Amino acid sequence: MGYWWLVVAAVPGGGGGTPAAAGDAKRIWHVKNLLVTFDDNGVMQKREVIDDDRILWRRLHEHVAAMPPLDLSQPEFLSVEASNSQSILLHKEYFEVTGKRGPVRIAPTSVVQFSHDSSKDKRHNSGTTCHTLHLAEKTSAGKIIHYRGNAEHVITLFRYLHETAAKTMKWE
């Protein structure tokens, strides 16, 4: 939403001079999220406007938990747009992070927290969101793994962690 204002005033006494003018334009930004759910046939089932990021992520987790399990008969590849990793390969028993120091295998049960960093979202492409995987112990990839991905890859990672991570893992 935005608005414009403009004031044009005639110069006193006429004379055909240039009128005085002033104006401004402002945008009034309000961030709202629209969560839309579809059935298997692509028919919209529900739409929900959500103002609070925490509520949005909670709703996403509820939807992900209700999805069918991932088929990990073959590893699932996720591209990563982050400084300390380049890709994540999801396996049944572990996930493999490829970065500057080579591939590192990590047990999904060692992920103690998955957090969303909305402040970093603003610095990047609007089609991606930024997240951090917090690990129980330091690995050669570090104790935290930054992850920036598109919606499809984020949902795949959510599904994977819902299925394989410890039930005590924090979602923030």
Beta strands, then each sheet from edge to edge (+ up, - down):
strand 1: 2-9
strand 2: 20-27
strand 3: 33-38
strand 4: 44-50
strand 5: 76-82
strand 6: 85-90
strand 7: 95-99
strand 8: 102-106
strand 9: 111-116
strand 10: 128-139
strand 11: 142-150
strand 12: 170-171
sheet 1: 1+ 2-
sheet 2: 3+ 4-
sheet 3: 5+ 6- 7+ 8-
sheet 4: 11+ 10- 9+ 12+
end
